[in-house]
Amino acid sequence: MIQLIGQVIFGVNATMLLVFAAVYFVAGHGRKERYWRSWWVSSLILGLGLASFVVRDSLPLGLGVFLPNGLLILGFGLRWRAAREFSGRPVMRSVVFGPASLFLLLCLLPPFLSTYGLVYTLVNIALTTLAVLTAWEFFRDHEDRLWSRYGLAFAYGLISLSFGLRVVQGLVEGGSMVNAVPRDLALLAHLIVSTIYIAASGAFALSLAYERNAADLRKAASHDFLTGLLNRGAFEQKLRSRCVASAGEPFALALLDIDHFKAINDQHGHAAGDAVLRTCASIFRDHAHEGDLVARIGGEEFALVLNGPCAKAAERRVSQLIEAIGRCTMGYAGRTIRVTVSAGMLHCDGAADFDTLVARADQLLYTAKSNGRNRAEVLAA
């Protein structure tokens, strides 16, 4: 009875994996993200591996040991690769293919095939390790607030625990094993855990990809595509909220404009101009403190909200930004480009009228340009 139930669950789990393989293939078709391919290939291999467990007794000894176990090890290696690809981290081929290749070499040794306890233990050590590594890959970037990561970490943690218990079983009962897959209640418990794992990992993987796409769309709607800074609409929304904040929370608004930017485009080309914009944006971002806002609000115009400093400290920070831009030598296509920026900064001790604040900061910027550029005009509101 246990063997029959086990065969049925093996078949159900194999079918679920093959269905998920088809879903991943369709979801990733035509997309550039490489993790979709790893997900559907791993699901296909794992599904074939479980299906081969159903017919393993009819296979030759060597093939009956290597095929199901080797496919499982390779499938989990590919699951680890998918997790690394999702996080944008490099993939070590030795981790993906090494365990399965080593197992194949061991299966070429006739004494190894008949040592069921050793086969059982080593296979589950490999699967435990790969499942733990995959759980960690999904969990380690939890600060991005993609909540499906926790579901995936749980799923892989659960299956790694089940594999780990089977390692213990192999160490304790290995000497008396007469089959590479013991047909006992422990197997049924493991298959039930596997069913939960397959359903949870499949569903949460799709959910995680959806969350990532939704987050990317939200970022695209609020950030400038060239520099990665806030765009004008998002910046104005945040600044309006800041303007109606309670009194007693000082902040400064600085508007900055790259001097003679049209001449840069005319002399070096628009691609060079784009490189200058990205470099300036990077410098602004690097000088920002926690709570500050940095945005590109026009062609060559940027805006900063400096949160909390007194007027003197805010003026000093803006002057440091101007100096940092002036010291930077920007190279493009073998040519050296030097740029300067002008700034208008208005300091506020508390709540302020948005339109008045922006208009006065803009007038200060115009004054800075009229007075020679590469400088800041500062006023306390």
Stockholm file with secondary structure:
# STOCKHOLM 1.0

chainA/1-381         MIQLIGQVIFGVNATMLLVFAAVYFVAGHGRKERYWRSWWVSSLILGLGLASFVVRDSLPLGLGVFLPNGLLILGFGLRWRAAREFSGRPVMRSVVFGPASLFLLLCLLPPFLSTYGLVYTLVNIALTTLAVLTAWEFFRDHEDRLWSRYGLAFAYGLISLSFGLRVVQGLVEGGSMVNAVPRDLALLAHLIVSTIYIAASGAFALSLAYERNAADLRKAASHDFLTGLLNRGAFEQKLRSRCVASAGEPFALALLDIDHFKAINDQHGHAAGDAVLRTCASIFRDHAHEGDLVARIGGEEFALVLNGPCAKAAERRVSQLIEAIGRCTMGYAGRTIRVTVSAGMLHCDGAADFDTLVARADQLLYTAKSNGRNRAEVLAA
#=GR chainA/1-381 SS CHHHHHHHHHHHHHHHHHHHHHHHHHHHTTCCCTHHHHHHHHHHHHHHHHHHHHHGGGSCHHHHHHHHHHHHHHHHHHHHHHHHHHHTCCCCHHHHHHHHHHHHHHHTSHHHHTCHHHHHHHHHHHHHHHHHHHHHHHHTTGGGCCTHHHHHHHHHHHHHHHHHHHHHHHHHHGGGCCSSSCCSHHHHHHHHHHHHHHHHHHHHHHHHHHHHHHHHHHHHHHBCTTTCSBCHHHHHHHHHHHHTSCTTCCEEEEEEEETTHHHHHHHHCHHHHHHHHHHHHHHHHHHCCTTCEEEECSSSEEEEEEESCCHHHHHHHHHHHHHHHHHCEEEETTEEEECCEEEEEEEESSCCCHHHHHHHHHHHHHHHHHTTSSSEEEEEC
#=GC SS_cons         CHHHHHHHHHHHHHHHHHHHHHHHHHHHTTCCCTHHHHHHHHHHHHHHHHHHHHHGGGSCHHHHHHHHHHHHHHHHHHHHHHHHHHHTCCCCHHHHHHHHHHHHHHHTSHHHHTCHHHHHHHHHHHHHHHHHHHHHHHHTTGGGCCTHHHHHHHHHHHHHHHHHHHHHHHHHHGGGCCSSSCCSHHHHHHHHHHHHHHHHHHHHHHHHHHHHHHHHHHHHHHBCTTTCSBCHHHHHHHHHHHHTSCTTCCEEEEEEEETTHHHHHHHHCHHHHHHHHHHHHHHHHHHCCTTCEEEECSSSEEEEEEESCCHHHHHHHHHHHHHHHHHCEEEETTEEEECCEEEEEEEESSCCCHHHHHHHHHHHHHHHHHTTSSSEEEEEC
//
